[in-house]
Amino acid sequence: MTPVEMARSWSSSKNKLKLQMLLHKQAMKRGIENPSMVHVVASSFSGACDSVKCKGVMDGNSVEIPDLCAEVEDANARIIPHALHSVRSGMQHIVVLSGDTHVFVLLVHYWDILSSEGLRELWIRAGVGGSTRYIPVHILAPRIGKELRYLLPFCYKFFSITQNSTYSLF
């Protein structure tokens, strides 16, 4: 497949849906066929004839996870319920793999909730190749302060909008 064909393929909603369905099916299949202590979670998504529910596999058994079946379109925003589910399942250390600044903002914003549920360490991996770094959200969030953490998503959204617009407020 040429780069042009590849770009066209990725921009197709139909192809993205097919890929999501394939990954969901394979994650569930592998989790059932290879039972282990690892809890496999395949997120929910819609767009197919029937919405695909969020399911988990633990010790070879498939179960629906209602807490994660919320209709949240933005993949970045879905990370928070997944992190909360992990913490409520006993995880105390989480590493989020994302190069998106919005994910960092959300993790910092929700740190109080996650830590109150028992999360001790929250890391986000950022960068690529030799510039990959692990950022300790659990250390930075308390230093930022509660008031700023509360406002952070709103400020981020506001400055993202004004930065990308053709007008200026000042």
Secondary structure, DSSP 8 states (H G I E B T S, - for coil): --HHHHHHHHH-HHHHHHHHHHHHHHHHHHHHHS--S--EEE--B--SSS-B--EEEETTEEEE-GGG------HHHHHHHHHHHHHHTT--EEEEE---HHHHHHHHHTHHHHHHTT--EEEEEES-GGG-EEEEHHHHHHHH-HHHHHHHHHHHHHHHHHHHSS----
